[in-house]
Amino acid sequence: MNTVTSYSNISANDLSQFANLVFKYMGCSDADAVLATDVLIKADLRGIDSHGVARLSGYVRLWQKGRINTKPNVSIVRQTASTASLDADAGLGLVVAPRAMELAIDKSRNCGSGWIAVGNSNHFGIAAYHAMKAIEQDMIGFASTNASPLVAPTFSKEKMLGTNPVCYAIPAGKFDPVIIDLATSAAANGKLEIAQRQNKPIPKGWVQTIDGKETTDPNGLKHGGSLLPLGSNREMGSHKGFGLGAMVDIFSGVLSGANFGPWVPPFVNFLDVLPNLPGKGLGHFLGAMQVDGFTDVQVFKQNMDIWIERFKGAEPINANQPVIIPGEPEAAFYKLRQKKGIPLIDAVVNDLKQLAETCNLEHPF
């Protein structure tokens, strides 16, 4: 049975101040706390509620278990003029990934493109945050990460891959940039968590039971089931989602020296890391490409505007539902929530209140 969910609107500034205090409580430097906070709040502002402050207590629990190092010595393992591999020293992915992206941008300025593999890291928030840093430099950005195994490959009932998101960020002129940010599973785990908090059934094709059968139970994963790849089943193209998830896992994990496949450490603290791991932590893969390495920047932006305008003008199936450009809903959320605040459901508010009590911090709730 569905339950009525109530919301509290909290300003981005108030949430930022609270999250900043939590990261400092964990031992982050002032600069790292500001950066980690910015990643989380930008997720909430863009409407990606599953990866905003709702995740904050999860980072604290991993830190308490000794799996997050808030004073990491991030090192370059090897590099060329256009590439590098970093060891994140178990640092917060929220901090390591944006700085890795800055390195990719620097290399792109010199070589036309820059590509960074990061190993021995942790959950890095929304991929869009990192990819979008390239847009500020009139570049195309790319960001991906592997994640704890929740997804069964096509024809399997065993969890082998993470939701393994990938994001491309492409600048435009008068329009908002095109942000293609997606999980390579049929649904992100965060959407399941939201459905669980709201006690609502999930759509068919998101999850299979422990026996590989279709289910709409939002707690299907907790009962031993698995997420399905993008496409849901073989007839609907799940082999394509499996291939995309595998690509992210190989680039982020195998290439970087991080763990991969079923060995990627779980985000939840109550599950132990498996023994005899092939790598360290989880991994990311980030890149930046200079637009002017291919064409004039202004010409590209003008043509992107033409592209966006034409696709927005495509004849809709339903007059009440126009075509939506990738990243458009998130841009609308961002503008709205900057003015009206960020809506948090009761379950998240209660979790953050408990976190404030645990850390002996003031809170805005």
Buried (B, 14 or more C-beta within 10 A) or exposed (E): EEEEEEEBEBBBEBBBBBBBBBBBBBEBEEEBBBBBBBBBBBBBBBBBBBBBBBBBBBBBBBBEEEBBBBEBEBEEBEEEEBBBBBBBBBBBBBBBBBBBBBBBBBBBEEBBBBBBBBBBBBBBBBBBBBBBBBBEBBBBBBBBBBBBBBBBBBEBBEBBBBBBBBBBBBBBBEBBBBBBBBBBBBBBBBBBBBBBBBBBEBEEBBBBBEEBEBBBBBBBBEEEBBBBBBBBBEEBBBBBBBBBBBBBBBBBBBBBBBBBBEBBBBBEBEEEBBEEBEBBBBBBBBBBBBBEEEEEBEEBBBBBBEBBEEEEEEEEEEEEEEEEBBBBEBBBBBEEBEEEBBBBBBBBBEBBEEBBEBBEBEBBB
